[in-house]
């Protein structure tokens, strides 16, 4: 399945639009990962644990969106947007959310 942030598929003709499809992934963060990430923020460097969690959440959200498109009969998703958000839950807790959306379409060569 073709996935693109553009609204067209160069060299291909979009013959059907199935509407907006989306995927969401929300991952909880734990206090230990938060603690070590804050230490890295103080001394500099990258937080590998957050990066891995964000990559995993993005893959999950993208796959959910693609599954929804395929269920509609689409063979591509155009105009894809990826949003990242953090959600605070009291002291020492929080969640990370990745949301993807796009338009499910069918194209021909």
ABEGO torsion letter per residue (X at the ends): XBBBABABBBGBBBABBAEBBBBBBBBBBBAAAAAAAAAAAAAEEBBAAAAAAAAAAAAAAAAAAAAAAAAAGBABBBGBBBBBBBBBBEBGBBBBBBBBBBBBBBBBX
